[in-house]
């Protein structure tokens, strides 16, 4: 089956040689440690007069061919310990939009400025720091060249200082970032740099480097240089010790069990040289992590939810960016610490501890190693497992990468309830990721093989993907094979025994006048064949779509879908008890039309609406999904999600009205005290859940959490599970 992939691999051959783009630069002057800067947001220290500027920002939206109408000036200074940044942001006035006063805000619907630092000058990874007019900060990581949202996260945390000050026609910000927050080579003389800004009053997004709109605003292709007046010295990162104490009171009404417990554990962070991190966790606790958003699932497959646990975030692309993220991802960190009980429910599988080593070995070679030990739960027939992954990533041809990895999930103890084929699972693989000059071509080629006791010989997974991105035309192509016997216990594999392929094309139009900024037509056929069934076509989707983006930041899309599904297993889409499943070995043709609209996110009130109407297997489906948000600036943010699906199937199959209602309120009393409450009502999951979390950040990255969880059955309104947690965590640098 690998021959199908090998043929398409020839497409990559003319694209291997690429170059970086550098057009602008500024100097980061060195200052003495005796020259003090107070990060109060006011650029009133005389030392700022010594600083060179990154200025002359370009408009990114609504146009990408002119200078920004409201300019930005960024100055930087450095000493042996800190990078000092002074920013002046010019505006029409003081009518700023912000979501709240909470750290790690979303940038797209508010006024703010973000800085990107590519400290290894490789165009693949960057550190992100941002601030808004109220002095609220955020930090994050960009990986994979910033080509899509999967390589963008603001879940990463580090210690730094910053604040802003508002004036009549501008605001200023001061940031002091320890050099220990970055990773870089000793003796480095320059970093690649860019900055992007959202300005709600001028209806404008702007960037320091000129970036075409067909590229992501946080992409790492178009960056300039920040040149250090003197070479950077050796990083002197402190050891960070982060202990926690968590008191728990829990009542499991389903199993009639009450628990009162005190849990103690912690993390430690060690810097190895200037570019490697060693993270250690002992008895970790994730009770303060935001709960997952519930979804209504009308597919036959498991839903992939994002990782939110801090331990797995840093350098996460070294572990999670292999294979195909939709059909064949061999490592999915959420598998660790979650298991299935005897009733087929997902429950917590306690993590005893783990280590993670990640970072740069040299200019072009990155290493990732992770080892996590989970505890046995013999009452629920869950074995203790050691979960390990080792990865190497070599940069080639400018920004492309060749990577190899080895994954091992293994049980070291013999359990009577465990089958021999479940005692271990291993996956070995190699990936090639392509990022071309100007980011026009992006692609991936991979070959993976799994190993398990008595597994069959169809235990490989392979694929090739190639996308072309230009201003007027975009193309998408992919071919993925997942063998019938391929297994990755720590991965996300939607289904086995598939050969999936598509070739899509999009034509983009850019009107010079009017209320439409751009619009496009897209044709996107997808086909899936079953190798074990003599390549029978089991699924296809023929999709046509029109999408328009308006100058007021709203957008609309209309799509038509013609689908075919051959059920290889019976399937019951409603989730109702005792409902008759659709039979296997039957093919279904069905069609639908989808309409999506998003309003202007800058407004205090904004909303999104999506509706689907058409046939569904042998019946009909009507669905409406909407979300609404309202901001009482700057302290209260209210949102509401409504998801309704009407499924009508002929007798004897079930029909159902499936509801998902999810109101949420975020209150930020100030920059240190936050309260968030989320209610989720799902008829499909028969659950009404409430999660309320009070967070007091009493010191940098040190918090006191009070978390209350309550869950009820929907149909009977009987309690399922109730808990309250009081958690104290403190970040201590040694």
Secondary structure, DSSP 4 states (H G I P E B T S, - for coil): -HHHHHHHHGGGGGG-----B---EEEEEE--TTS----SS----GGGGG--EE--PEEEES-SSSB-SS-EEEEEEE-SSEEEEEEEEE-SSS----S-S-SS--STTS-EEEEEEETTSSSS-EEEEEE-TT--EEEEEE-GGG-SGGGEES-----EEEEEEE-SSEEEEEEEEEGGGS---TT--EEEEEEEEEETTTTEEEESS---TTS-TT-SSB-EEEEESS------PPPEEEEEEEEEEEEETTTTEEEEEEEEEEEEEEEETTTEEEEEEES---TTSPPPPP----SSSPPP-----GGGTTTTHHHH-SSBTTTBBS--GGGTTEEE-TTS-EEE--EEEEEEEEEESSSSEEEEEEEEEE--BGGGTB---EEEEEEEEEEETTTEEEEEEEEEEE--S--TTS-GGGSEEEEEEEEEEEE-GGG-EEEEEEEEEEEETT--S--EEEEEEEEEE-SSEEEEEEEEEE-TT---TTSB-S-SSEEEEEEEEEEEE--SSSSEEEEEEEEEEEEEEEGGGTSEEEEEEEEEEEEEEETTS-EEEEEEEEEEEEESS-B-SS--TTPBPBPSSEEEEEEEEEEEEE--TTSSEEEEEEEEEEEETTEEEEEEEEEEEEEETTTEEEEEEEEEEEEE--TTB--EEEEEEEEEEEEESSSSEEEEEEEEEETTTTEEEEEEEEEEEEETTEEEEEEEEEEE-TTT--EEEEEEEEEEEEEEE-
